[in-house]
Amino acid sequence: MDLERLETVMRRLALEAGDAIMDIYNSDDFDVRSKSDDSPVTAADEAADALISAGLRAAFPDVLLVTEEQAASHGESAREFLIVDPLDGTKEFVHRRGDFTVNIAYVVDGVPIRGVVYAPAKQRMFFTRADGASVEEIGPFDKDRPGDLRPIHVGTPDNAALMVVASKSHRDKATDDYIAKYAVKDMTSAGSSLKFCLVATGEADLYPRLGRTMEWDTAAGHAVLNGAGGKVIRFDDHTPLTYGKPGYENPFFIAYAPGVELKPA
């Protein structure tokens, strides 16, 4: 894989998909349908998926592409693959809350080594450079040339006063009970893969997820967090969260900044 080209292509496609999503988001109305698993899907999901898929297949025709919106891709597997969630946080999109993201990642041997997370409504973009380090792009989001880039790194946690981020749409008692094991200074909520990025920038120290997710939900944010010095582990045994699992389904997990004194499940 040409990682310089990968960085350029993923970033450009995320921005183009963001434009397509925002055209629909800013329209007077849009249809919301239910998929077979009862999760919502909109024309924005489908438009972004078509755009990203076409771009990745043209640029990297020999690399397996797995994408949320194409069920036929969910039964395939390979040592290396690209994995896409064209619109993560569809519920946030439908309710016009802004916390939705475009996610593209590249996985090798079970590890998401490169990724881009773009939140078009919030004008925040995070991605891993070709060298593996993560940055936040400040703007102006030109498709052919990156704007100002800010290196990002996890913070140094204070275990007597942790900052915790949790889901807006998927909070439950099990999550709250686990968070209660820590000394928490403050909590914030965020939708979609932005939670990984808040840990990556040091805006949060800990993100536990005790709920169903798929690998396309997490791979890009995981890559960004890896490139910022963070970690993502399984909730049950604290081993690294890996990718390419059967059905691309994740177990519960914890994303965190090293230095957090992790509590048992």
C-alpha positions in Angstrom: 0.0 0.0 0.0 1.2 3.5 -0.9 0.5 5.2 2.4 1.1 8.7 1.1 -1.6 8.1 -1.6 -3.9 6.5 0.9 -3.8 9.6 3.1 -4.6 11.8 0.2 -7.4 9.7 -1.2 -9.1 9.0 2.2 -9.0 12.6 3.1 -10.4 13.8 -0.2 -13.2 11.2 -0.3 -14.2 12.0 3.3 -14.6 15.7 2.3 -16.5 14.9 -0.8 -18.8 12.6 1.1 -19.2 15.3 3.7 -20.5 17.7 1.0 -23.0 15.2 -0.2 -24.2 14.5 3.3 -24.6 18.2 4.1 -26.6 18.9 0.9 -29.2 16.4 2.3 -28.9 17.5 5.9 -29.6 21.1 4.9 -32.6 20.2 2.8 -36.1 20.9 4.0 -36.9 17.2 4.4 -35.4 13.7 3.8 -36.7 10.2 4.1 -35.7 7.8 6.9 -36.0 4.1 6.3 -35.2 1.1 8.5 -32.7 -1.6 7.5 -33.1 -5.3 8.4 -31.6 -4.7 11.8 -34.0 -1.8 12.4 -31.2 0.8 12.3 -32.1 3.9 10.3 -30.7 4.7 6.8 -31.1 7.8 4.7 -30.3 9.0 1.2 -27.2 10.7 2.8 -25.8 7.3 3.9 -26.3 5.9 0.4 -24.9 8.9 -1.4 -21.8 9.0 0.8 -21.3 5.2 0.4 -21.6 5.3 -3.4 -19.1 8.1 -3.6 -16.5 6.6 -1.2 -16.8 3.1 -2.5 -16.3 4.2 -6.1 -13.3 6.3 -5.1 -11.6 3.6 -3.1 -12.2 0.9 -5.7 -10.7 3.1 -8.4 -7.7 4.0 -6.3 -7.0 0.6 -4.7 -8.7 -2.1 -6.8 -6.7 -4.9 -5.3 -7.7 -4.2 -1.7 -10.8 -5.7 -0.1 -13.5 -3.0 0.6 -15.9 -3.6 3.5 -18.6 -1.0 3.9 -21.7 -0.9 6.2 -24.1 -0.2 3.4 -23.1 -3.1 1.2 -24.1 -6.3 3.0 -22.4 -8.5 0.4 -19.0 -7.2 1.7 -19.7 -8.4 5.2 -19.0 -12.0 4.4 -15.5 -11.4 2.9 -12.2 -11.4 4.8 -8.6 -10.6 4.0 -5.3 -9.8 5.8 -5.6 -6.2 4.7 -8.8 -4.3 3.9 -10.4 -0.9 3.7 -13.5 -0.4 6.0 -16.0 2.4 5.7 -19.0 3.8 7.6 -20.1 6.5 5.2 -22.4 8.1 7.9 -21.8 7.1 11.5 -24.4 8.5 13.8 -27.4 8.4 11.5 -29.7 9.0 14.5 -27.7 12.3 15.2 -28.2 13.2 11.5 -31.9 12.5 11.6 -32.4 14.6 14.7 -30.1 17.3 13.2 -27.7 17.2 16.2 -24.5 17.5 14.1 -22.6 14.7 15.8 -22.3 12.4 12.8 -19.1 11.5 10.9 -17.6 10.0 7.8 -15.3 7.2 8.6 -12.7 5.4 6.4 -9.9 3.1 7.7 -7.2 0.8 6.5 -6.7 -2.4 8.5 -3.6 -4.7 8.4 -3.3 -7.9 10.4 -6.2 -7.0 12.6 -5.0 -3.5 13.4 -6.5 -0.2 12.0 -3.3 1.6 11.1 -4.7 4.5 9.1 -8.0 6.3 9.3 -9.9 9.5 8.8 -12.9 10.8 10.8 -14.7 13.9 9.4 -17.6 15.6 11.1 -18.9 17.9 8.4 -21.6 19.7 10.5 -19.0 20.5 13.1 -16.2 21.2 10.7 -13.8 18.9 12.5 -11.5 16.5 10.7 -9.0 14.0 12.2 -6.7 11.7 10.3 -3.6 9.7 10.5 -0.7 10.9 8.3 1.3 8.5 6.2 3.8 8.2 9.0 1.1 7.0 11.4 0.9 10.2 13.5 -2.6 11.7 14.0 -3.5 15.3 13.3 -6.6 17.5 13.4 -7.1 19.7 10.3 -8.2 23.1 11.3 -9.4 24.1 7.8 -10.2 25.4 5.2 -10.8 21.8 4.0 -9.6 22.2 0.4 -10.0 18.9 -1.3 -6.7 18.9 -3.0 -4.5 20.4 -0.3 -4.6 20.0 3.5 -5.0 23.2 5.5 -3.5 23.9 8.9 -2.7 20.6 10.7 -2.4 20.3 14.4 -0.6 17.3 15.9 -2.8 15.6 18.5 -1.9 13.4 21.4 -3.7 11.9 24.4 -3.6 13.8 27.7 -2.0 12.7 30.9 -4.9 11.4 33.0 -5.5 12.4 36.7 -7.0 9.3 38.2 -8.6 11.4 40.9 -10.4 13.6 38.3 -11.0 11.8 35.0 -12.8 13.2 32.1 -15.1 10.6 30.6 -16.9 10.7 27.2 -19.9 8.4 26.5 -22.5 7.9 23.9 -25.4 10.3 23.3 -27.7 7.8 21.9 -26.7 4.5 23.6 -26.2 5.3 27.3 -27.5 2.6 29.7 -27.3 1.6 33.3 -24.5 -0.9 32.7 -22.4 2.0 31.2 -23.2 4.3 34.1 -22.4 1.6 36.6 -19.0 1.0 35.1 -18.2 4.8 34.9 -19.2 5.0 38.6 -16.1 2.9 39.4 -13.9 5.8 38.5 -13.3 9.2 40.1 -14.8 11.4 37.5 -14.2 15.1 37.3 -16.7 15.7 34.5 -18.5 13.9 31.7 -19.3 14.8 28.2 -21.4 13.1 25.5 -20.8 12.8 21.8 -22.2 10.9 19.0 -20.5 8.6 16.5 -16.8 8.1 16.3 -16.1 11.6 17.7 -15.7 10.0 21.1 -12.4 8.3 20.0 -11.2 11.7 18.7 -12.0 13.5 22.0 -9.7 11.0 23.8 -7.1 11.4 21.0 -7.0 15.2 21.5 -6.9 15.0 25.3 -10.4 16.4 25.7 -11.4 13.1 27.4 -9.4 10.3 29.1 -11.8 7.4 29.0 -14.5 6.1 26.6 -16.2 2.8 27.7 -18.7 1.2 25.2 -20.9 -1.5 26.7 -23.1 -1.9 23.7 -23.2 -3.4 20.2 -20.9 -1.9 17.6 -19.5 -3.0 14.3 -16.0 -2.7 13.1 -16.9 0.0 10.5 -18.2 2.1 13.5 -14.9 2.1 15.3 -12.0 1.4 12.9 -11.3 5.0 11.8 -11.6 6.4 15.3 -9.5 3.6 16.6 -6.8 4.4 14.1 -6.8 8.1 15.0 -6.6 7.2 18.7 -3.7 4.8 18.0 -1.8 7.6 16.1 -2.3 9.9 19.1 -0.9 7.5 21.6 -4.2 6.0 22.9 -5.4 2.4 23.2 -8.6 0.4 22.6 -9.1 -2.9 24.4 -11.8 -5.4 24.9 -14.0 -4.8 27.9 -14.0 -8.4 29.1 -10.3 -9.3 29.2 -8.5 -6.1 28.4 -6.7 -7.6 25.3 -6.4 -5.4 22.2 -9.5 -4.9 20.1 -8.8 -6.5 16.8 -10.4 -6.3 13.3 -11.5 -8.8 10.7 -13.6 -10.8 13.1 -16.4 -13.0 11.8 -19.3 -10.7 10.7 -17.2 -7.7 11.6 -19.0 -7.4 15.0 -17.2 -5.9 18.0 -17.3 -7.0 21.7 -17.7 -4.3 24.3 -14.6 -2.2 24.6 -12.7 0.6 26.4 -10.9 3.4 24.6 -8.5 5.3 26.9 -5.4 7.4 27.4 -2.5 5.4 28.9 -2.2 6.2 32.6 -5.9 5.6 33.3 -6.1 3.0 36.0 -8.5 0.6 34.4 -11.2 -1.1 36.5 -12.3 -4.7 35.9 -15.4 -5.5 34.0 
